[in-house]
């Protein structure tokens, strides 16, 4: 699916066939990556292509239905839909690890959360990327969301 716009400028999704690929190469790369657990670097060396080409071939293998990914959620996990989450009046996310900063930012930008609990490294990375600094909080220093009464 690629984004398209109609005559009035409204956004719509349109089925656009994926670009043609070498199906045998895509299947061979996908087999090594998904079934044999080879790294993209090792596959790239074997086929004398870049690891970026390996990544594009893996994406193309999915787009051309050479590879089908099926995610089965166990019955005991009752994952709410985005619509259900939007109805929750207060939703706080918990995440840590500076490597997850971009994922945390995406969730924050979604507008689903009213707050987040995270570690200092992630908070610093999020604030630094916005050009802001974080100062250590002490017992007598209110946090950014606390207000004086």
Secondary structure, 3 states (H helix, E strand, C coil): CEEEECCCCCEEEECCCCCCCCHHHHHHHHHHHHHCCCCHHHHHHHHCCCHHHHHHHHHHHHHCCCCCCCCCCCCCCCCCCHHHHHCCCCCEEECCCHHHHHHHHHHHHHCCCCEEECCHHHHHHHHHHCCCCCCCCCCCCCCCCCCCC
